[in-house]
Amino acid sequence: MGWLSSTLIGMVVVSHPVAPPSPAPRLAPDGVVARCDDFVRVTPSVFTGRGGAWFAAGGQRDYLAHDTFGPGALSIGGVDPALYLQRACAGR
């Protein structure tokens, strides 16, 4: 009887696939961590952060959800988020 219950439990575990983990924010070669999907382009150079939007650079990390910003408005770790997003998220 033990082998029967072990077999049934094994079949249940194998039959339920595990969802792949969500992609982590990518670390750009310049050390910036940001997801283009977390920001909405308002104009070619102005962005608004969606809920949960973080921007990290140079050891600093700022929460930019619901903030609207353009070039020269912010500097996070020595990086202007608007200029970075304008370049990194081109074509989206």
N, C-alpha and C positions, 0 to 999 in steps of 0.2 A: 504494500500500500504506500510505503514511503517513496518508492520510485515513481508511482503514479502522480502523487502531489508535486514532487520535484519537477517532473516533466511538464505538468500543467502550469506551474509557476514560471518555469523557463520559457514556455511558449508565450505567456502573457507578456513577459518582459521583452522578448524579442519582437513581438508584434507591434509594440508601441514605439515608433521612431522618435528619437530625440531631436528637437529643433536645433539647428546650428546656432551658435552664439551670434549676437548682433555684432556688426563690425565696429571695432574700436576706432576712435578718432585717429586719423593717421598723423604720424609725426613727420612733418616735412623735413627735407634736408637742412633747412634753415632753423630748425628747432621749434617751429610754430605748430601748435595743435589747435585745429579748428575744423568743423564739418560745414561744408558749403550748404548742406540741407538745413542747418540750424539758422540760416540767415535768409532774409527775403530782400531781393534787390528792389529798391524803391525807384531809383534813377540809376544811370550807369555808374555812379560813384557813391551813392547813399544806400545804406543798408539798415534793416531793422532785425533785431534778434528775435527768433521765435522762443517759445517757452523752453527752457532748458539749454539755451545757447551759452556756451563757454568759449572763451578765447584765451589761449595761453601762449606766452613767448617769454624768453629770457628769464625763466624762473618765476614769472608772475602769471596769475590766472585771474580773470575777471568774468563775472556773470553779466552777460549782455542781453538777457531776455527782455523783450519789450523796449529796449533802448534803440533809438534811431540816431545814426551817426554817419558823418561823412569825413572826407579827408581833413586832417588837421584837428579833429575834435578829440581824439583819444590817442594815447600812447601806452601800450602794454608791453612791458619788457623791451622798450625801445622800438616797437613795431607799431605802425599805424594800422589798426584793423581794417579800416575802409580801403586803404590802398592795397593791403595784402589780399583781402577778399575779392577786390576788383580784378586782380591779376590771377589769383589761384582758382577762382570760380568762373572764369570766363567761359562762355559757351553753355552755361546752365540756365 
